[in-house]
Amino acid sequence: MLSCNTVPSKLSNVTSNGQVTIPANVRKALGIKKGEKVIFETNGKTITVRKANAMTVTRALEESSKFNDNATRIVRQLRDEWH
């Protein structure tokens, strides 16, 4: 039995550029709209996709080895877009 928060599984292909389409029912359940950011997290062989917000983007960038002044600029830009 599925809980009210569970969305049925859908299959999606990975393109040659590494892109994946998030199925419409999943986007709708998470409230993800065109152009919005998502966060990919890995744990072993499991990938979790979550709708991003300013805090999750900041956390992801801080955890990245590439966090620098450019990332700070991007975070500020995203915060401005979300406010």
Helices and strands as residue ranges (DSSP letters): H 24-30, E 38-43, E 46-51, H 54-63, H 69-82
